């Protein structure tokens, strides 16, 4: 399977560029990146007629038009009715593991289809460009339609329209053919098929998940929101990226401060070699944690619940962004109370000093909701931190506090004092020693050898001491 898809055509500085996807055998090699079609497409058309070897003038050229800037290339060899693609290379890094054998007709049809789209854009452009333009696009380059005419004479069969798509075809099969517009059209005619596209989000193939995420963003059906939120943690970066983009199209993630930098299409311009490309690559490599945290501020309760549920799959201790965001939600009294409670529970699981400090601040705040103070007290009840104990003592001795809270604090402190008394080193040692003697006596009564009795007794002593000393 070979598919090259273009979107967002634009003309600037005598160059026509577009955002491209390149998928070969379910591997997403290029996704939503802007390339110069003015330089790239003629070279791709040439590969239909002859072999291509990696060289100084690569197949894919950056939208700035400079062949040495962010280029991509591969070796291509014709063999009977097949084309063999090897050694795919990006930014000077070759990946020998990427090797594909594709039908020549499939490869040619895709490139010709893209060339026809470019030709239509050029026709529109030709009508719009003023005769006063000193260096017009068509004065320097052979129009795409002229190249297509030459190919049409040699391969007329590649220019025939394919068979009409059966509306009853399974959506996954439609996406397998990488035809998003057709999948969307089927869904609009048969609304119940939206469930099939949603199911494709969980497909084993990366390309299917990527394409279904894009299609759902165009359809903008609300029942797809929760599954898309879950896909923010997908193992594939292209899938995460397209999921974020689709959610933004559906009206979410508007609280994200750097939305335009991180998720919208990247137009590098002619100065991309001066550092803008490096900036763009940095933002693109982000994971799905940031958009998940942004969803916690949405007005829809269902979206917030799903975002919390998805965050629970992460290890909170390894990402400070999560604890910092939850801390802000926890202390924000304007947030819906159930979500503040959820933030409390997740912060306690995270177990950082900041989490303890936040819970402690709620416990000592007399203006807080009683339920919030009670829950923070429950979460802090097992904490032996000195500041927590001092705060509990102040609440117990404060006559202005609510009696129910003082009573609960008093019970917790009493249990801690009793536990501390019985957990003294002398008592622990005596208890472990006594239990060890009893077990040795029982082993002797059962006729066990003396050496085994002594070794087991010593081992049991240390084991029981460790068990008894656990908090």
BARORO-130974 format. One record per residue (C-alpha): residue number from 1; residue in one letter; x, y, z. Coordinates in Angstrom, 3 decimals, padded with zeros to 6 digits. Layout:
# residues N
(NUM; "A"; (X; Y; Z))
...
***
This chain:
# residues 471
(1; "X"; (000.000; 000.000; 000.000))
(2; "X"; (001.380; 003.378; -001.055))
(3; "X"; (-000.484; 006.590; -000.328))
(4; "X"; (000.555; 010.215; -000.564))
(5; "X"; (-002.086; 012.746; 000.451))
(6; "X"; (-001.950; 016.542; 000.233))
(7; "X"; (-003.930; 019.186; 002.083))
(8; "X"; (-003.708; 022.964; 002.572))
(9; "X"; (-002.263; 024.023; -000.801))
(10; "X"; (-000.696; 027.488; -000.774))
(11; "X"; (001.395; 029.713; -003.051))
(12; "X"; (004.237; 031.869; -001.747))
(13; "X"; (007.540; 033.078; -003.206))
(14; "X"; (006.982; 031.295; -006.526))
(15; "X"; (006.542; 027.973; -004.724))
(16; "X"; (003.402; 025.887; -004.319))
(17; "X"; (003.521; 023.913; -001.111))
(18; "X"; (001.138; 021.617; 000.703))
(19; "X"; (000.920; 019.590; 003.885))
(20; "X"; (001.661; 015.955; 003.025))
(21; "X"; (001.081; 012.512; 004.492))
(22; "X"; (003.171; 009.608; 003.201))
(23; "X"; (002.064; 006.120; 004.225))
(24; "X"; (003.749; 002.967; 002.932))
(25; "X"; (002.617; -000.462; 004.113))
(26; "X"; (000.824; 001.000; 007.165))
(27; "X"; (003.963; 002.900; 008.238))
(28; "X"; (003.455; 006.645; 008.588))
(29; "X"; (006.716; 008.054; 007.237))
(30; "X"; (005.581; 011.682; 006.849))
(31; "X"; (002.548; 013.172; 008.541))
(32; "X"; (001.051; 016.637; 008.155))
(33; "X"; (004.319; 018.310; 007.138))
(34; "X"; (004.643; 021.056; 004.583))
(35; "X"; (006.711; 020.351; 001.463))
(36; "X"; (007.352; 022.176; -001.794))
(37; "X"; (005.226; 020.487; -004.457))
(38; "X"; (006.868; 022.727; -007.056))
(39; "X"; (010.161; 020.885; -006.454))
(40; "X"; (008.919; 017.545; -005.137))
(41; "X"; (006.193; 016.511; -007.559))
(42; "X"; (008.206; 016.683; -010.836))
(43; "X"; (010.792; 014.373; -009.285))
(44; "X"; (008.120; 011.980; -008.059))
(45; "X"; (006.613; 011.908; -011.577))
(46; "X"; (010.043; 011.067; -012.976))
(47; "X"; (010.237; 008.003; -010.696))
(48; "X"; (007.296; 006.549; -012.619))
(49; "X"; (009.494; 006.388; -015.709))
(50; "X"; (012.907; 005.540; -014.264))
(51; "X"; (014.819; 004.343; -011.217))
(52; "X"; (015.873; 006.825; -008.563))
(53; "X"; (018.964; 006.826; -006.323))
(54; "X"; (019.534; 008.979; -003.244))
(55; "X"; (021.464; 012.039; -004.349))
(56; "X"; (022.004; 015.741; -003.691))
(57; "X"; (018.615; 016.621; -005.178))
(58; "X"; (016.177; 014.632; -003.029))
(59; "X"; (012.614; 013.702; -003.892))
(60; "X"; (010.990; 015.638; -001.044))
(61; "X"; (012.059; 019.272; -000.601))
(62; "X"; (011.122; 021.590; 002.260))
(63; "X"; (008.571; 024.321; 001.569))
(64; "X"; (011.364; 026.916; 001.672))
(65; "X"; (012.592; 025.475; -001.653))
(66; "X"; (016.127; 024.757; -000.459))
(67; "X"; (017.071; 021.139; -001.371))
(68; "X"; (019.381; 020.823; 001.653))
(69; "X"; (016.706; 021.852; 004.185))
(70; "X"; (014.627; 019.124; 005.833))
(71; "X"; (014.720; 016.801; 002.861))
(72; "X"; (013.502; 013.241; 002.482))
(73; "X"; (014.515; 010.672; -000.092))
(74; "X"; (014.581; 006.981; -000.923))
(75; "X"; (016.011; 004.581; -003.477))
(76; "X"; (013.551; 003.264; -006.039))
(77; "X"; (014.032; 000.445; -008.533))
(78; "X"; (011.630; -000.838; -011.193))
(79; "X"; (011.276; -004.595; -011.543))
(80; "X"; (008.619; -005.941; -013.925))
(81; "X"; (005.268; -004.745; -012.553))
(82; "X"; (006.715; -003.766; -009.184))
(83; "X"; (008.688; -000.929; -007.658))
(84; "X"; (011.159; -001.589; -004.822))
(85; "X"; (011.686; 001.217; -002.298))
(86; "X"; (014.693; 000.989; 000.034))
(87; "X"; (016.804; 003.150; 002.351))
(88; "X"; (014.252; 005.765; 003.312))
(89; "X"; (016.135; 008.812; 004.597))
(90; "X"; (015.032; 011.878; 006.588))
(91; "X"; (017.261; 014.837; 007.492))
(92; "X"; (020.364; 012.880; 006.613))
(93; "X"; (019.414; 009.808; 008.668))
(94; "X"; (018.993; 006.615; 006.685))
(95; "X"; (016.849; 003.744; 007.906))
(96; "X"; (017.912; 000.534; 006.090))
(97; "X"; (015.099; -001.395; 007.798))
(98; "X"; (012.511; 000.420; 005.704))
(99; "X"; (012.152; -001.608; 002.502))
(100; "X"; (008.934; -002.015; 000.508))
(101; "X"; (007.834; -003.834; -002.627))
(102; "X"; (004.770; -002.214; -004.190))
(103; "X"; (002.678; -002.722; -007.341))
(104; "X"; (003.864; -000.310; -010.014))
(105; "X"; (000.283; 000.651; -010.895))
(106; "X"; (-000.624; 001.506; -007.291))
(107; "X"; (002.526; 003.610; -006.881))
(108; "X"; (001.956; 005.461; -010.163))
(109; "X"; (-001.745; 006.112; -009.611))
(110; "X"; (-001.102; 007.804; -006.266))
(111; "X"; (001.539; 010.157; -007.646))
(112; "X"; (-000.583; 010.960; -010.724))
(113; "X"; (-003.573; 011.641; -008.486))
(114; "X"; (-001.515; 014.134; -006.471))
(115; "X"; (-000.225; 015.719; -009.681))
(116; "X"; (-003.811; 016.171; -010.899))
(117; "X"; (-004.683; 017.979; -007.665))
(118; "X"; (-001.660; 020.241; -008.141))
(119; "X"; (-002.644; 020.848; -011.762))
(120; "X"; (-006.099; 022.006; -010.685))
(121; "X"; (-004.535; 024.345; -008.132))
(122; "X"; (-002.159; 025.690; -010.805))
(123; "X"; (-005.117; 026.359; -013.122))
(124; "X"; (-006.784; 028.417; -010.418))
(125; "X"; (-003.507; 030.139; -009.641))
(126; "X"; (-002.942; 031.048; -013.290))
(127; "X"; (-006.209; 032.972; -013.362))
(128; "X"; (-005.361; 034.830; -010.156))
(129; "X"; (-001.764; 035.860; -010.930))
(130; "X"; (-001.544; 039.341; -012.408))
(131; "X"; (000.196; 039.934; -015.755))
(132; "X"; (002.254; 042.599; -013.959))
(133; "X"; (004.028; 039.987; -011.842))
(134; "X"; (007.706; 040.235; -012.917))
(135; "X"; (008.679; 036.598; -012.307))
(136; "X"; (005.626; 034.493; -012.593))
(137; "X"; (005.444; 030.884; -011.524))
(138; "X"; (004.806; 029.528; -015.045))
(139; "X"; (007.687; 031.394; -016.704))
(140; "X"; (010.272; 029.286; -014.864))
(141; "X"; (008.598; 025.900; -014.637))
(142; "X"; (006.883; 023.453; -016.896))
(143; "X"; (003.239; 023.269; -015.771))
(144; "X"; (002.213; 020.005; -014.179))
(145; "X"; (-000.484; 019.452; -016.777))
(146; "X"; (002.162; 019.203; -019.504))
(147; "X"; (003.940; 016.409; -017.628))
(148; "X"; (000.621; 014.663; -017.095))
(149; "X"; (-000.106; 014.746; -020.829))
(150; "X"; (003.177; 012.961; -021.540))
(151; "X"; (002.442; 010.307; -018.912))
(152; "X"; (-001.089; 009.895; -020.223))
(153; "X"; (000.258; 008.942; -023.639))
(154; "X"; (002.427; 006.214; -022.142))
(155; "X"; (000.161; 004.968; -019.328))
(156; "X"; (-003.452; 005.804; -020.244))
(157; "X"; (-004.736; 003.051; -017.944))
(158; "X"; (-003.525; 004.966; -014.865))
(159; "X"; (-005.751; 007.914; -015.701))
(160; "X"; (-009.015; 005.987; -015.757))
(161; "X"; (-011.394; 006.627; -012.902))
(162; "X"; (-011.579; 003.829; -010.369))
(163; "X"; (-014.736; 001.902; -009.593))
(164; "X"; (-017.301; 003.782; -007.481))
(165; "X"; (-017.070; 002.954; -003.818))
(166; "X"; (-019.804; 000.731; -002.423))
(167; "X"; (-021.576; 002.655; 000.384))
(168; "X"; (-022.139; -000.631; 002.191))
(169; "X"; (-018.395; -001.291; 002.356))
(170; "X"; (-017.006; -001.665; 005.861))
(171; "X"; (-015.470; 001.592; 007.076))
(172; "X"; (-012.215; -000.112; 008.051))
(173; "X"; (-011.816; -001.387; 004.489))
(174; "X"; (-012.435; 002.150; 003.234))
(175; "X"; (-009.736; 003.529; 005.514))
(176; "X"; (-007.470; 000.665; 004.520))
(177; "X"; (-007.645; 002.148; 001.059))
(178; "X"; (-006.780; 005.483; 002.730))
(179; "X"; (-009.787; 007.325; 001.379))
(180; "X"; (-010.916; 009.664; 004.150))
(181; "X"; (-013.358; 011.739; 002.035))
(182; "X"; (-015.178; 008.579; 000.936))
(183; "X"; (-015.315; 007.263; 004.521))
(184; "X"; (-016.754; 010.595; 005.657))
(185; "X"; (-019.322; 010.602; 002.854))
(186; "X"; (-020.472; 007.079; 003.770))
(187; "X"; (-020.827; 008.137; 007.407))
(188; "X"; (-022.916; 011.158; 006.454))
(189; "X"; (-025.235; 008.987; 004.383))
(190; "X"; (-025.414; 006.281; 007.041))
(191; "X"; (-024.970; 007.992; 010.452))
(192; "X"; (-024.878; 004.699; 012.356))
(193; "X"; (-021.529; 003.914; 010.716))
(194; "X"; (-019.839; 006.529; 012.936))
(195; "X"; (-019.361; 003.677; 015.411))
(196; "X"; (-017.192; 001.850; 012.875))
(197; "X"; (-014.839; 004.819; 012.554))
(198; "X"; (-014.632; 005.107; 016.351))
(199; "X"; (-013.757; 001.406; 016.565))
(200; "X"; (-010.941; 002.031; 014.086))
(201; "X"; (-009.251; 004.197; 016.765))
(202; "X"; (-008.343; 000.928; 018.512))
(203; "X"; (-007.063; -000.854; 015.419))
(204; "X"; (-003.661; -002.554; 015.603))
(205; "X"; (-002.465; -000.694; 012.501))
(206; "X"; (-001.021; 002.741; 013.149))
(207; "X"; (-002.225; 004.128; 009.820))
(208; "X"; (-005.843; 003.099; 010.480))
(209; "X"; (-005.824; 004.815; 013.901))
(210; "X"; (-004.259; 007.927; 012.378))
(211; "X"; (-006.787; 008.174; 009.543))
(212; "X"; (-009.796; 007.445; 011.740))
(213; "X"; (-008.698; 010.197; 014.160))
(214; "X"; (-008.511; 012.646; 011.239))
(215; "X"; (-011.918; 011.578; 009.886))
(216; "X"; (-013.561; 011.990; 013.303))
(217; "X"; (-012.192; 015.518; 013.528))
(218; "X"; (-013.901; 016.388; 010.227))
(219; "X"; (-017.190; 014.678; 011.135))
(220; "X"; (-017.123; 016.355; 014.592))
(221; "X"; (-019.560; 013.941; 016.202))
(222; "X"; (-019.709; 014.384; 019.980))
(223; "X"; (-019.792; 010.647; 020.692))
(224; "X"; (-016.209; 010.495; 019.382))
(225; "X"; (-014.861; 012.944; 021.985))
(226; "X"; (-014.265; 010.473; 024.813))
(227; "X"; (-012.506; 007.850; 022.636))
(228; "X"; (-010.326; 010.607; 021.160))
(229; "X"; (-009.331; 011.737; 024.655))
(230; "X"; (-008.164; 008.198; 025.423))
(231; "X"; (-006.084; 008.206; 022.231))
(232; "X"; (-004.054; 011.160; 023.573))
(233; "X"; (-001.950; 008.464; 025.247))
(234; "X"; (-001.522; 006.391; 022.078))
(235; "X"; (001.961; 004.944; 021.626))
(236; "X"; (002.199; 006.450; 018.128))
(237; "X"; (003.244; 010.095; 017.807))
(238; "X"; (001.350; 010.609; 014.501))
(239; "X"; (-001.836; 009.264; 016.120))
(240; "X"; (-001.399; 011.552; 019.145))
(241; "X"; (-000.774; 014.512; 016.886))
(242; "X"; (-003.843; 013.900; 014.721))
(243; "X"; (-005.986; 013.251; 017.815))
(244; "X"; (-004.962; 016.621; 019.257))
(245; "X"; (-005.685; 018.323; 015.957))
(246; "X"; (-009.120; 016.685; 015.696))
(247; "X"; (-010.082; 017.660; 019.248))
(248; "X"; (-009.097; 021.238; 018.493))
(249; "X"; (-011.281; 021.206; 015.359))
(250; "X"; (-014.192; 020.017; 017.497))
(251; "X"; (-013.889; 023.053; 019.766))
(252; "X"; (-011.793; 021.672; 022.597))
(253; "X"; (-008.318; 022.553; 023.866))
(254; "X"; (-009.067; 026.282; 023.546))
(255; "X"; (-007.568; 026.750; 027.015))
(256; "X"; (-004.159; 025.661; 025.765))
(257; "X"; (-001.858; 028.677; 025.878))
(258; "X"; (000.416; 027.620; 022.996))
(259; "X"; (-002.304; 026.077; 020.855))
(260; "X"; (-001.179; 027.804; 017.668))
(261; "X"; (002.441; 026.743; 018.193))
(262; "X"; (001.853; 023.151; 019.168))
(263; "X"; (-001.086; 021.806; 017.207))
(264; "X"; (-001.938; 023.957; 014.201))
(265; "X"; (-000.274; 023.295; 010.801))
(266; "X"; (003.334; 024.420; 010.699))
(267; "X"; (004.219; 026.927; 007.958))
(268; "X"; (007.976; 027.371; 008.146))
(269; "X"; (008.417; 030.019; 005.444))
(270; "X"; (011.697; 030.726; 003.661))
(271; "X"; (013.662; 031.349; 006.837))
(272; "X"; (013.154; 027.839; 008.277))
(273; "X"; (016.901; 027.125; 008.042))
(274; "X"; (017.545; 029.967; 010.483))
(275; "X"; (016.047; 028.167; 013.446))
(276; "X"; (012.285; 028.062; 012.939))
(277; "X"; (012.450; 024.465; 011.815))
(278; "X"; (014.219; 023.419; 015.032))
(279; "X"; (011.538; 025.206; 017.032))
(280; "X"; (008.781; 023.410; 015.171))
(281; "X"; (010.336; 019.985; 015.617))
(282; "X"; (010.647; 020.580; 019.349))
(283; "X"; (006.966; 021.405; 019.770))
(284; "X"; (005.913; 018.489; 017.635))
(285; "X"; (007.609; 015.867; 019.769))
(286; "X"; (005.443; 016.546; 022.804))
(287; "X"; (003.280; 013.836; 024.323))
(288; "X"; (-000.425; 013.937; 025.125))
(289; "X"; (-000.101; 015.053; 028.758))
(290; "X"; (-000.337; 018.795; 028.056))
(291; "X"; (-003.627; 018.601; 026.101))
(292; "X"; (-005.025; 016.214; 028.715))
(293; "X"; (-004.313; 018.766; 031.434))
(294; "X"; (-005.901; 021.487; 029.303))
(295; "X"; (-009.084; 019.400; 029.050))
(296; "X"; (-009.422; 019.520; 032.844))
(297; "X"; (-010.522; 023.147; 032.453))
(298; "X"; (-013.288; 022.431; 029.931))
(299; "X"; (-016.880; 023.337; 030.782))
(300; "X"; (-018.194; 019.888; 029.840))
(301; "X"; (-018.278; 017.589; 032.881))
(302; "X"; (-018.131; 014.499; 030.672))
(303; "X"; (-014.909; 015.718; 029.048))
(304; "X"; (-013.326; 016.500; 032.423))
(305; "X"; (-014.288; 013.080; 033.802))
(306; "X"; (-012.758; 011.329; 030.800))
(307; "X"; (-009.606; 013.433; 031.087))
(308; "X"; (-009.248; 012.448; 034.760))
(309; "X"; (-009.859; 008.799; 033.931))
(310; "X"; (-007.207; 008.910; 031.219))
(311; "X"; (-004.699; 010.661; 033.490))
(312; "X"; (-005.084; 007.860; 036.033))
(313; "X"; (-003.311; 005.553; 033.577))
(314; "X"; (-000.120; 007.605; 033.937))
(315; "X"; (002.526; 007.410; 036.624))
(316; "X"; (001.978; 010.718; 038.421))
(317; "X"; (005.296; 010.560; 040.217))
(318; "X"; (007.237; 010.742; 036.940))
(319; "X"; (005.633; 013.899; 035.584))
(320; "X"; (005.660; 017.139; 037.547))
(321; "X"; (003.278; 018.775; 035.067))
(322; "X"; (000.434; 016.611; 036.369))
(323; "X"; (000.981; 017.339; 040.056))
(324; "X"; (001.365; 021.066; 039.369))
(325; "X"; (-001.895; 021.173; 037.419))
(326; "X"; (-003.802; 019.109; 039.978))
(327; "X"; (-002.491; 021.344; 042.724))
(328; "X"; (-003.938; 024.407; 040.960))
(329; "X"; (-007.298; 022.677; 040.507))
(330; "X"; (-007.307; 021.544; 044.107))
(331; "X"; (-006.851; 025.066; 045.484))
(332; "X"; (-009.243; 026.704; 042.985))
(333; "X"; (-012.612; 027.073; 044.710))
(334; "X"; (-014.292; 028.019; 041.406))
(335; "X"; (-013.787; 024.479; 040.054))
(336; "X"; (-016.659; 022.014; 040.452))
(337; "X"; (-016.267; 020.326; 043.835))
(338; "X"; (-016.286; 016.676; 042.592))
(339; "X"; (-013.288; 017.468; 040.378))
(340; "X"; (-011.465; 019.073; 043.297))
(341; "X"; (-012.050; 015.875; 045.256))
(342; "X"; (-010.678; 013.852; 042.362))
(343; "X"; (-007.616; 016.106; 042.311))
(344; "X"; (-007.169; 015.471; 046.039))
(345; "X"; (-007.198; 011.713; 045.621))
(346; "X"; (-004.773; 011.783; 042.709))
(347; "X"; (-002.401; 014.146; 044.531))
(348; "X"; (-002.381; 011.859; 047.565))
(349; "X"; (-001.487; 008.930; 045.322))
(350; "X"; (001.323; 011.035; 043.873))
(351; "X"; (002.702; 011.428; 047.429))
(352; "X"; (004.949; 014.445; 046.831))
(353; "X"; (005.647; 017.105; 049.501))
(354; "X"; (003.676; 019.545; 047.355))
(355; "X"; (000.653; 017.251; 047.500))
(356; "X"; (000.861; 017.060; 051.291))
(357; "X"; (001.219; 020.840; 051.519))
(358; "X"; (-001.875; 021.397; 049.336))
(359; "X"; (-003.995; 018.972; 051.347))
(360; "X"; (-002.732; 020.550; 054.550))
(361; "X"; (-003.691; 024.056; 053.365))
(362; "X"; (-007.264; 022.848; 052.741))
(363; "X"; (-007.424; 021.167; 056.130))
(364; "X"; (-006.467; 024.390; 057.953))
(365; "X"; (-008.688; 026.673; 055.832))
(366; "X"; (-011.823; 027.376; 057.907))
(367; "X"; (-013.534; 028.878; 054.858))
(368; "X"; (-013.298; 025.630; 052.936))
(369; "X"; (-016.194; 023.247; 052.342))
(370; "X"; (-016.535; 020.828; 055.256))
(371; "X"; (-016.473; 017.821; 052.937))
(372; "X"; (-013.199; 018.988; 051.431))
(373; "X"; (-011.602; 019.411; 054.859))
(374; "X"; (-012.888; 016.033; 055.974))
(375; "X"; (-011.511; 014.281; 052.888))
(376; "X"; (-008.132; 016.019; 053.185))
(377; "X"; (-008.010; 014.855; 056.813))
(378; "X"; (-008.704; 011.259; 055.756))
(379; "X"; (-005.983; 011.414; 053.105))
(380; "X"; (-003.492; 012.857; 055.603))
(381; "X"; (-004.439; 010.496; 058.444))
(382; "X"; (-001.690; 007.999; 057.566))
(383; "X"; (000.939; 010.697; 057.086))
(384; "X"; (003.518; 010.936; 059.899))
(385; "X"; (004.940; 014.278; 058.731))
(386; "X"; (005.655; 016.631; 061.676))
(387; "X"; (003.816; 019.575; 060.076))
(388; "X"; (000.690; 017.449; 059.606))
(389; "X"; (000.740; 016.305; 063.240))
(390; "X"; (001.198; 019.885; 064.476))
(391; "X"; (-001.710; 021.063; 062.320))
(392; "X"; (-003.949; 018.310; 063.707))
(393; "X"; (-003.016; 019.274; 067.274))
(394; "X"; (-003.886; 022.915; 066.566))
(395; "X"; (-007.300; 021.867; 065.238))
(396; "X"; (-007.929; 019.649; 068.268))
(397; "X"; (-007.115; 022.486; 070.669))
(398; "X"; (-009.002; 025.191; 068.725))
(399; "X"; (-012.374; 025.735; 070.369))
(400; "X"; (-013.568; 027.679; 067.323))
(401; "X"; (-013.375; 024.612; 065.083))
(402; "X"; (-016.398; 022.440; 064.335))
(403; "X"; (-016.894; 019.747; 066.923))
(404; "X"; (-017.217; 016.958; 064.358))
(405; "X"; (-013.835; 017.819; 062.818))
(406; "X"; (-012.162; 018.161; 066.242))
(407; "X"; (-013.559; 014.773; 067.265))
(408; "X"; (-012.252; 013.091; 064.112))
(409; "X"; (-008.820; 014.701; 064.542))
(410; "X"; (-008.730; 013.607; 068.183))
(411; "X"; (-009.465; 009.992; 067.199))
(412; "X"; (-006.677; 010.002; 064.584))
(413; "X"; (-004.143; 011.482; 067.023))
(414; "X"; (-005.124; 008.981; 069.738))
(415; "X"; (-004.577; 006.058; 067.350))
(416; "X"; (-001.205; 007.476; 066.341))
(417; "X"; (-000.128; 007.863; 069.974))
(418; "X"; (-001.210; 004.300; 070.852))
(419; "X"; (000.504; 002.926; 067.799))
(420; "X"; (003.659; 004.843; 068.613))
(421; "X"; (003.622; 003.503; 072.187))
(422; "X"; (003.214; -000.094; 071.104))
(423; "X"; (005.714; 000.338; 068.315))
(424; "X"; (008.590; 001.149; 070.684))
(425; "X"; (011.850; -000.736; 069.940))
(426; "X"; (011.833; -002.605; 073.273))
(427; "X"; (008.278; -003.851; 072.864))
(428; "X"; (008.887; -004.867; 069.258))
(429; "X"; (012.038; -006.771; 070.193))
(430; "X"; (010.324; -008.544; 073.104))
(431; "X"; (007.283; -009.478; 070.980))
(432; "X"; (009.408; -010.856; 068.147))
(433; "X"; (011.630; -012.769; 070.593))
(434; "X"; (008.637; -014.264; 072.412))
(435; "X"; (006.937; -015.353; 069.197))
(436; "X"; (010.228; -016.845; 067.959))
(437; "X"; (010.621; -018.903; 071.177))
(438; "X"; (007.052; -020.175; 070.882))
(439; "X"; (007.613; -021.293; 067.286))
(440; "X"; (010.927; -023.000; 068.215))
(441; "X"; (009.121; -024.828; 071.034))
(442; "X"; (006.466; -026.011; 068.607))
(443; "X"; (009.127; -027.200; 066.142))
(444; "X"; (010.851; -029.109; 068.976))
(445; "X"; (007.579; -030.730; 069.930))
(446; "X"; (007.221; -031.884; 066.343))
(447; "X"; (010.663; -033.502; 066.455))
(448; "X"; (012.614; -031.069; 064.267))
(449; "X"; (016.477; -031.194; 064.545))
(450; "X"; (018.086; -028.650; 066.917))
(451; "X"; (020.082; -026.884; 064.175))
(452; "X"; (016.965; -026.319; 062.101))
(453; "X"; (015.155; -025.038; 065.207))
(454; "X"; (017.910; -022.480; 065.896))
(455; "X"; (018.202; -021.277; 062.270))
(456; "X"; (014.458; -020.983; 061.849))
(457; "X"; (014.193; -019.233; 065.204))
(458; "X"; (016.772; -016.572; 064.221))
(459; "X"; (015.154; -016.086; 060.803))
(460; "X"; (011.683; -015.859; 062.288))
(461; "X"; (012.890; -013.334; 064.883))
(462; "X"; (014.073; -010.863; 062.223))
(463; "X"; (011.051; -011.525; 060.015))
(464; "X"; (008.586; -010.921; 062.852))
(465; "X"; (010.480; -007.818; 063.936))
(466; "X"; (010.193; -006.448; 060.401))
(467; "X"; (006.461; -007.280; 060.222))
(468; "X"; (005.706; -005.705; 063.593))
(469; "X"; (007.712; -002.564; 062.874))
(470; "X"; (005.839; -001.788; 059.658))
(471; "X"; (003.626; 001.343; 059.989))
***
